[in-house]
Amino acid sequence: MSPTQKHELNPLSSPKGRFTPVASGAKWSLLLLLAINLFNFIDRFVLASLVPEIKRQFGAQDWQMGALATAFMVSYMVAAPIFGWLADRYNRWVLIGIGVLVWSLASGASGYATGIGMMLATRLFVGIGEAAYGPAAPTILSDLYPVEKRGKILALFYVAIPIGSALGFSLGGATLHMGYSWRTAFLIVVPPGILLALASLFMRDPRRSLGNSPAALKKLSLSDYKAFARIPSYVFNTLGMTLATFALGGIAFWFPSYIVWRHELAGIVDPTNAQAVKDALSEANGIFGPVVVIAGLLGTIVGGVLGDWLRPRYSGSYFLVSGVSMILAFPLFVALPFTPFPAAWGVIFVACLCLFVNTGPANTVLANVTHPSIRAAGYALNILIIHALGDAISPTLIGVISDLCEGTGQVKGNLDAGFQAVGVTILLSGILWIWGAKHLARDTENVERQLAAEA
């Protein structure tokens, strides 16, 4: 055992009372990765918070705005396997630093876009930058923390999703509220991103301190990628995440616009009055941001803690927690179009809480059923699949359905139709996760057995 590690005796959660290693520097790594993940989602969702304003200035249609989200996801999912391969071989912190720098500069460039075409190009580079970070970050944490702690640790890491998303929404809303152009919101995120990129370059990849140098790692072939298909838990988890991502990615992108659209439909906002629409968008972001923070934070933490707590009692706990939460969220989502504001905010809050519960458990499953030597590749393949078949499609699909459906008077489109068309996958994801629960114990034990044999 390396002297750079400290050990904790935890006979209750560790198999056969073995020592479970937590590498030194783990907390600093977690804090930095958490901060980076926070800005990751700020950069993603600041665009969603400004869709009506950008659409108005560029004279774009709903499908074109949805294509901006699709462009980001396409580059992200295509580049992720490449960076996953690199992350299994080279210094992951260097890759993360490069990725953060690229996406921060590209996000700033979005603020200088003169049309949809240029905005599309900048979002492509944001996706490439985030692809360098996505597969590497959770594998670093998986190297630093043992299996019985990963549920809570990854849940803590992924609380950046609701908080960062909400800050992205709030940043866009606050920028408009203070009278600034929508372009300012994209420029604000650049300096913090550059600082985080520089900080990453001073971190040490834990593979070396754990005695697992990149040179000793397995060289991946096509057959290794096919091997993921022979891990039932990996397959069920990826399918469940794909269906959830399909619904949530599209809905999250359009939600501030949806709130404004609902207000226009109810006659609260005049759709022909640009300032009224801008004020309504600012207000929607101002409310939706805190709702996502509180509900998402609670949901993510509850999911991670509950998954770990149930694990000694039920071997498929991570799947069970994820599946039940999605099934509970589905009727709330169905009820949303029929619930008037402000009561709808209560429905949105509870639905968001349920939808975020799976974040920690689902990513913990990926870590637990893949060998460390190919774990980054496993995450990268998962990223490719869930986005290629998920939110690379749904934002544009919602926009197309909205454009095709007849509006009411001066109110254009029908976002309700788009939302309900993709929302059924929330229920299907829950069913798949519960279905896959019976495989989790065996697949986790297989990895632990391999590691014990190699020790």
N, C-alpha and C positions, 0 to 999 in steps of 0.2 A: 504494500500500500504506500502511496506517495506521501512524503512528509508535508506536502502542501495541502493535504486534506485533513479535515477534522472528522471525528466520528461520533455518532450518537447511538446509544444502545436502546433499541425499541423492540423488545421481545414480543409485544402484543401485535404489532403490525408487520414486523419483519418476519419472513419465513424462518421457522426453526430457531428464532432468537438471534439471528445473525446481526452483526453490526451493519448499519446502513450509512453509507458515506454521503456527506454533503461537502462539496469542494469549497475551499476557501475562496473568498471573493464572490460567492454566489449572490449575496445580497446586492452588491454593487452592480453586478451584471443584470440582475432582475430590475433594479431601479432604472438603469440606463435603457434597457430594452422596453420597459414600461413607458418611459418618456418618449422614446422613438415611436412606439406603437400609437401613443396618444396623438402625435403630430401626423402619423400615417393616416389616421381616420379624420383628423381635422382637414387635411388636404383633400381627402376623398369627398367629404360631404359639404365643404364650403361651396362647391359647384351646385349641389342639389338645393342649397338654400337660396340660390340666386337665379334659378331657372327662368321664372317669369320675366325678370328684368333683362337677362341676356336675350331671351326669346323676343322680347319687344324691341330691343335695340337692333338686333340682327334681322328682324322680320322673319324668324324661323318658324317652322311648324313643330308640333309635338314630337313627331318621329325623328326629326333632326336633333332635337334636344336629347331624346333618348339615345341617339347614336353616339353622343359624347360619352355617355356612361359605357356603352358597348365598346367604343374605341379603347378606353382605359382597360376594360376587362380583357379584351382580345390580346393586347400587348402583354398584359400581366400574366395571363394564363399560358401564352406561348413562350414567354421568357422564363417563367418559373421553373420548368424542368431543366433548362440550361443552367440556371443558377443553383438548382438543387444538386446537379451533377458536380458543379464547381465547389459547392459547400461541403460535399463529402470528401474533397481532395485538398482544398486550400484554406487559408485562414479565413474563418467565417466573419470575424469582426472587420477585416479589410473589405470584404464584399458588402457587408452592411453599411460601412462608411461611404463607399462609392455609391451604393443604392440611394441612401438618404440624400446625398449631395445632388444626384441626378434628379430625383423626384422633386426636391425643394426648388431647384432652379427652373425645372419645367413648370411647376405650379406657379412660380412668379411670372414666367413667360405667358401663362394664360391671361394674366392681367393686361398684357399688351396686344392680345388678339384683336384683329380688325374684322374678323368674320368667322363663320362657322368652320370653314376649312382650316384656318390657322388654329382655332381652338381645338379642333379635332387632332391636329398634329401635336400640340402641347400635351393633351391628355394621353396620347400614345406613349410619350416619354415619361409621364408620371407613372404609368403602368409598368414600364421597363424598370424604373428605379425601385418601385415597391416589390417587383419580382426578385430583386437581389436580396431583399430583406425577409420576405415572407417564408421561404423554406428554411432559412438559417436560424432565425431567432428562437423558435420553439425547440429546435434540436440542441441549442446551447443550454437552455434551461433543463432539458431532459437529461443532458450529460451531468449537470450540476446537482440535480435532486433525484433521490431514489423513487422507485415506483409508487410507494405508499404515500408520498408527499406530492406527487405530480398533479393530482386533481386540484388541490388548493392552490398550488403555485401557478399552474396554467390558468386557473380561473382568475387569480390576481393579475396575471399578465394580460388577460383578455378583458379586464374591466376597462382597459383603454378603448375598447370598441364603443360602448355606450357613452363614455365621457368624451372621447375624441369626436365621435359623431355629433354629439350635442354641442360641443364647442364649435364645430364647423357650422352647424345651423345657427348658433348664437352669434358667431363672428359675422356671418353674412347679414343677419338681421340687424346687429348693432351698427355695422358699417352703413347700411341704408338709413337706419334711424338717425344717425349723426349727420346725414346729408352728404356722405361721401359716395363716389361712384362705386359700382360693384367691382371694378377693377382693383380697388384698394385692398379688398379682402384677400385677393390672391397674393398681393405683394407683402402683406404683413407676415405671412408664414415663412418667408425665405430666411431671414437672419437666424431664428431659432433652429431651423433645419441645418444650416451650415455649421452651427456650433455643435449640434448633436453628431453630425458626420465626423467632425474633427475629434470629438471625444471617443468615438468608436475606434479610431486608429490607435489609441493608446491602451486598448484592452487586450488581454491575452486570451487566445482561444483555449478553452479548458481541455480540449483533446490531448494536448501535450502534457499538462499536469496530471491527467488521469492515465498516462501511459499508453495513449492511443494516438499515435502520430498520424498525420494524413498519409504518409508514405506507406503505413501499415494497413490502410483501409482497403477493403475489397474493391476490385475493379468491376464496375457494373457493366453488364451486357443486357441485351434485349431480353434474355431469359430471366434475368433478375427482376426486371419490371413486370414480366408475366407472372412472376412468383407472387406478387401482391394479390393477384386475382385468386390465388389458392389460399388466401387468408380470409375466411368467411367474415370475421369481424371488420376487417379492412373494407371489404366489398359492401357490406350492409351499411357501415358508417359513411362511406363515400356516397352511396346512393341517397341515404337520408340527408346528408349535408347538401347534396346537389339539389334535391327538391326544396329544402328549406331556403337555400341560397337563391333559387329561381324566384320564389315568392318574395323573400325579404329584400333582395337586392333591388328588384324593380319597384317595390312599394316604398322603400326608404328613399330612393332617388326622387320619386314623384310626390312624397308626402307633403312638404310645404306648399307645393303647387296645388295639391288636392284640397288642402284646407282653404286656400284662396278661392279655388273653383267652387267649393261648397258654399262659401260666403256669397259668391256671385250668384249662385243658383238660388239662394235664399233671399236675394235682394238686399243683402247687407252691404255689398260692395258693388259699385257701378263699374262694369268691365271696360267701359269706354273712357274712364277717367284714369289716366296713367298714374297720377299721384295717389289716388285712392287705392289702386292695386299695389303700388309700392309700399304704402303704409300698412296695408293688410298683410303683405308678405313679411314685412318687418315684425309685425305683431305675431304672426303665425310662427316664425322662427323663434321669437322670444319666449313663447309658451312651449313649443314642441321641444326645444333644447333642454330645459329643465325636466320635462316629462321623461325624455330619453335618458338623461343622466340618472335620475332617481330610480326609475323602473329598471333600467338596464343594469345599474350598479347592484341593486338588490337581486335581480334575476341571475346575474353572472356569479355573484358570491354564493347565493343559495344553491345554484347548480353545482358549483365546485365542492362546497362543504357537504351537501347532501349526497353527492356521488361518492365521496371518500367515506362518509359515515355509514352508508349502506353497504359499502364494498365487503366488509367482513361478514355481513348478514346475507347478502345476495350478490352472487358473482357477476351478474350482468347489470350492476347498479348504474353504470354510466349510460348505458343504452336505455334503461328503464326511466331514469330521470329525464333524459332528452326526449323520449317518445311521449311520455305522459304530459309534459309541459306543452308540446306542440298540439296534442289533441285537445287540451284545455283552451289553447289560444284560438283554435279554429272557429268555434261558435261566436266568440267575441268579434272576430274579424267579419264574419257574415252579418252580424248585427249592426256594424258600423254605419252603412249607408242609410239605415232606418232610424238612427239615433241623432236627434238634433243637437247642435252646439248650444250651450256649453256642456251638456250631459255627455256628449261624445268624448270629451277629454278624459272622463273616468274610464270609458271603455278602452280608449287608446292606452291609458296608463297600465291597466291590468293586462291587456294584450301584449304590450311591450315587455312587461315583467316576465310573462310566460315564454315569450319568444327568445329572450336572452338566456334562459336557464340552461339551454343545451351547449352554450359556448365553451365552457370549461370541460365538461364531460366528453363532448365529441372530440375535441382536440387531444384530450388525455388518452382516449382509445387509440388514436393514431400513434402516439408515442409508445404506448404499452405493447402494441402488437407488432412493432417493427424493430428489427435489430439495429443497434446504434450505428453500425457501419453503413447502413442504407436508409437510415431514418430520414435524412434530409431529402433523399430521392423520393421516399414515401410521401412526405409532406408536399413535395413539388408535384408529384403525379396527382395527388388529391386536389391541389390548387388548380391544376390544368382541367381536371374533369368537372369539378363543381362550378367553375366559372364558364367553361366552354358550353356546358349544358344548363347553366344556371343564369347568373346575372349578366352574362355577356349577351343574352337574348332578351330577358324580360323587360328591361327599361324601354328598349325600342319597341317591343311587342305591345306594351301598355300604351305607348305613344301612338302606334299605328291603329290600335283598336279605338282609342279615344278620337283620333282624327276621322275614322270611318263612321263612328256613331254620330247621329244627328244631335246637335246642341239644342239649347232652349233659348230662343230670342237672341240677345246679344252674347249669351254665354256659349263659347265654342267648345266642342268636344264633349266626351263623357268619360271622365276618369274612373267613375264607379264601375263602368263596364270593363275597363282594363284591369282594375284591381281584382274584381271577382273572377275574371278569367284565369288569373295566375294564382289566386288565393287558395284554390283547392289543393295545391301541392303542400300546403302547411299540414293538412290532415294526413296526406299520403306519407310525408316524411316521418311523422309520429308513428304510424303503423310499421314502417320499415325498421325504425330503431328498436321498437319493442320485439319485432320478429327476430332481429339479430342478436338479442341479449343472450340467448342460450349458448352462443359460440365464444363469448368473451373470455371466460375463465380458461378454457383450453388454449386459446391463442396467446393469452398473456403468459401462461405457464410455459409454453413452447419457447418463447423468447428468454424467459428467466432460466430455463434449462440449458439453452445454448450458452448463455453468459456464464453460468456456473461451470460448464464443461470447458470453457475457454480460459477460466480464471487460473 
